[in-house]
Amino acid sequence: MKTILKRVVSAMLCLWFLPFHAYAAKELAPVGQVVGLELRDGSVTVASFDEELGEKCKSAGMQVGDVIKSIDGMAIHSSADVRKAMARSDGTVEIQVDRDGKSQSVRVTPQITSEGPKLGLYLRQGVTGIGTVTWYDANTGKFGTLGHGVNNAGGKLLQMTDGNAYDARVITVRKGKAGSPGQLMGAVERLEPVGELNKNTAQGVFGVSQDGWKAEEIPVADTSQIRTGQATILSTVSGGAAREYSVEILKIYPKSKQTGRNLLIHVTDPELLEITGGIVQGMSGSPLVQDGKLIGAVTHVLVNDPTMGYGIFIENMLEAAG
């Protein structure tokens, strides 16, 4: 077992230190539905180039992954800022970008179109991906996902300004195997957000939804009530509905452990093993239920053994949610 615990782990996508009772809910709905997440942090990144209009930016030296900081001296914090800067340009523009932590200056002559000057860039704001909704509180509209934080390109916790959650569905599954974590491939079903995100913490991403998700509420477990042995996870790995799959909790770690690794989990369900090989990216946030109580969420997979992974205590998620 000691050898297993030394293996590298992978966090799955793709701090508020409040007492537990500050979040008064004694019952919550375990959801298990995949969700599209968009976390914005005021950064605008080059995602790709338009085949026709993007050639001048490419030739000028711009690269995928460049973070646009300013255009002709105007600070850029959103795609709308880029449009404003281009609307007032009357020729060549100077674009200041951040590339691998270093500042670069690029001069580009935009393509002139019937809609005005265009750079021919596809832009990404913040970080996007899919995860799984852990719980929903119908009384307050609050919900929690992932069970771990979302990091920026530098590997640090993303300082989110705002964000949205979207209904999503699983398109296909890349099965996990030793040395190569699997992944749920998903797509957003509609552009209208199902919820607003307001916190990105080391213990999960949290938000508020007016409509929420339909699921029966169950009691929330205290950490002292969690035991080793049989449990289930609720997850969506095929089709549109979440299903329960059997797992075994092998070890329980101290509550003070704030890394999202409070529970060592082993997937035992034959159907889930057949579909995914175990725990895969995108299942992060899948609720863990034991003895009829919500005890936590799946957070990580062991890279060298996808049948194994970690989970976070529900108490730690609720403390962070506030």
Summary of the structure (lengths in Angstrom):
residues: 322
radius of gyration: 21.6
end to end distance: 35.0
largest distance: 68.2
contacts: 1118
relative contact order: 0.22
helix: 12%
strand: 48%
